[in-house]
Amino acid sequence: LVRSGRATTRGALQQATGLSRATVGHRLDRLFRAGWLREGPGASGGSPLGGRPSVRLEFDGSHGLVLAADLETRHARAAVLSLGGELLAEHTGPLDITAGPGPVLDILGRWFAVLLDQADATADAVCGMGLAVPGPVDHATGRVVQPPIMPGWDGAPLPGLLGDAFRRHCGAPPPPVLIDNDANLMAYGEQRHAHRDCAAFVLVKASTGIGAGIVVDGGVLRGVDGGAGDIGHIRVPAGEDARCACGAHGCLAALAGG
């Protein structure tokens, strides 16, 4: 509630949660002690009853870090960010996805170590890692499911492999790892930050392949085996002779993909 801006004072938290003043105060004290919240300037307009302005609560994005990587077929982008979304360091470089999950994720682990140094940060400050991949993902396990343009990745335990790479190159126990389809993550981020009032949101990504992310009522629509937005392999009438990377003919990605 505080991080989203929906409730940034004690009174607003009471109204939003229905909790008593004492309960809200107790839970806020725990968050203050843990470093997740801080007090900012007084809320605009002051107290509705007059007197001193209400103390504004702020999410402390400097409390920890996240590591993120966006994997394409021939290159990748990696970054270090604060929990508030501030970009602290980033790197984009060549990377061949056909090398397989082990070698590719090992490279990302090395990039993360360099980026942490550039951000003047330590590995034990990392609270989580996220990886976007160009293929369907079983969200519960983080495993890629029959990806048409990721040979050798089907069923690979990506969270564990990325965690192992982090341990080798960053020298710390791995944090939680989230793996998801790149179009899903793009759609979720765009809807959450720029189109909050849109209840049904679709984002189409056109790159080497073509995919879509679908967000309905604030949640990603995944479908069976994470393939709800896999529109690149829909057959199109004009493409009978176009051979796709998946082995079929006539796919949208074969005609319009990069």
URTA-V79700 format. One record per pair of residues at least 12 apart in sequence whose ideal C-beta (glycine too) atoms are under 7 Angstrom apart, sorted by the first residue. I is the first residue (numbers start at 0). J is the second residue. D is the distance in whole Angstrom. If there is no record, write none. Layout:
I,J,D / I,J,D
This chain:
0,12,6 / 0,15,6 / 1,36,6 / 1,56,5 / 1,58,5 / 2,58,4 / 7,42,7 / 7,55,5 / 7,56,5 / 8,42,5 / 8,53,4 / 8,54,7 / 8,55,6 / 8,56,6 / 9,23,6 / 9,24,7 / 9,27,7 / 10,53,6 / 34,59,6 / 34,62,5 / 35,58,7 / 35,59,6 / 35,62,6 / 36,56,6 / 36,57,7 / 36,58,6 / 36,59,6 / 37,57,5 / 37,59,5 / 38,54,5 / 38,56,7 / 39,55,4 / 39,57,4 / 40,55,6 / 41,53,6 / 41,54,6 / 41,55,6 / 42,55,5 / 58,83,6 / 60,81,4 / 60,82,5 / 60,83,2 / 60,84,7 / 60,85,6 / 61,81,6 / 62,82,6 / 63,82,5 / 63,124,6 / 63,126,4 / 64,79,6 / 64,80,7 / 64,81,6 / 64,120,6 / 64,124,5 / 64,125,5 / 64,126,7 / 65,80,5 / 65,82,7 / 65,125,7 / 65,126,6 / 65,127,5 / 65,128,7 / 65,129,7 / 66,79,6 / 66,111,5 / 66,125,6 / 66,128,5 / 67,80,6 / 67,129,5 / 68,107,5 / 68,130,5 / 69,131,5 / 69,181,6 / 70,96,7 / 70,130,6 / 70,131,6 / 70,132,5 / 70,133,7 / 71,133,6 / 71,206,6 / 71,207,7 / 72,96,5 / 72,133,7 / 72,148,6 / 72,207,5 / 73,93,7 / 73,95,6 / 74,91,6 / 74,92,6 / 74,93,5 / 74,94,6 / 75,92,7 / 75,94,4 / 75,107,7 / 76,89,7 / 76,91,5 / 77,89,7 / 77,90,5 / 77,107,6 / 77,110,4 / 77,111,6 / 77,114,6 / 78,114,7 / 79,114,5 / 79,115,6 / 79,118,5 / 79,120,6 / 82,126,7 / 87,118,4 / 88,114,4 / 88,117,4 / 88,118,4 / 90,110,5 / 90,114,6 / 94,106,6 / 96,149,6 / 97,150,6 / 99,151,4 / 100,151,7 / 100,152,5 / 100,155,4 / 100,157,6 / 100,160,6 / 101,160,6 / 104,160,5 / 104,161,5 / 104,164,5 / 105,164,5 / 107,161,7 / 107,164,6 / 108,164,3 / 108,165,5 / 108,167,6 / 108,168,4 / 108,169,7 / 109,168,5 / 111,165,6 / 111,168,7 / 111,169,6 / 112,168,4 / 112,169,5 / 115,169,6 / 122,169,4 / 122,170,6 / 122,171,4 / 123,171,5 / 125,174,5 / 126,174,6 / 127,174,5 / 127,175,5 / 127,177,7 / 128,161,6 / 128,165,7 / 128,174,6 / 128,176,5 / 129,177,5 / 130,157,7 / 130,161,6 / 130,178,5 / 131,179,6 / 131,181,4 / 131,184,5 / 132,149,7 / 132,178,7 / 132,180,7 / 132,181,6 / 133,148,6 / 133,149,7 / 133,181,5 / 133,208,6 / 134,146,3 / 134,148,7 / 134,149,5 / 134,152,7 / 134,180,7 / 135,180,6 / 135,224,6 / 135,225,4 / 135,226,4 / 135,229,6 / 136,178,6 / 136,179,5 / 136,180,5 / 136,225,5 / 137,224,6 / 137,225,6 / 138,179,6 / 138,221,6 / 138,225,6 / 141,157,5 / 141,158,4 / 141,176,7 / 141,178,4 / 142,154,5 / 142,155,7 / 142,156,6 / 142,157,6 / 143,155,6 / 143,157,7 / 144,224,4 / 144,225,6 / 147,232,7 / 147,244,6 / 147,245,4 / 148,207,6 / 148,208,5 / 148,244,5 / 157,178,5 / 158,176,4 / 158,178,6 / 161,176,5 / 162,176,6 / 180,210,7 / 180,225,6 / 180,228,7 / 181,204,7 / 182,202,6 / 182,204,4 / 182,210,4 / 182,211,6 / 182,212,4 / 182,228,5 / 183,212,4 / 183,219,5 / 183,228,7 / 185,202,5 / 185,204,6 / 185,212,6 / 186,200,6 / 186,201,7 / 186,202,4 / 186,212,3 / 186,213,7 / 186,214,5 / 187,212,7 / 187,214,6 / 187,219,6 / 189,202,6 / 190,214,4 / 198,215,7 / 198,216,6 / 199,215,5 / 200,214,4 / 201,213,5 / 205,255,7 / 205,256,7 / 206,257,5 / 207,256,6 / 207,257,5 / 208,231,5 / 208,252,5 / 208,256,5 / 209,230,6 / 209,231,4 / 209,251,6 / 209,252,5 / 209,255,6 / 209,256,5 / 210,228,5 / 210,229,6 / 210,230,6 / 210,231,6 / 211,228,4 / 211,230,5 / 212,228,5 / 213,227,6 / 213,228,5 / 230,251,6 / 231,250,6 / 231,251,5 / 231,252,3 / 231,256,6 / 232,245,6 / 232,247,7 / 232,250,5 / 232,252,6 / 233,251,5 / 234,249,4 / 234,250,7 / 235,249,6 / 235,251,5 / 235,254,6 / 238,250,7 / 238,253,6 / 238,254,5 / 241,253,4 / 241,254,5
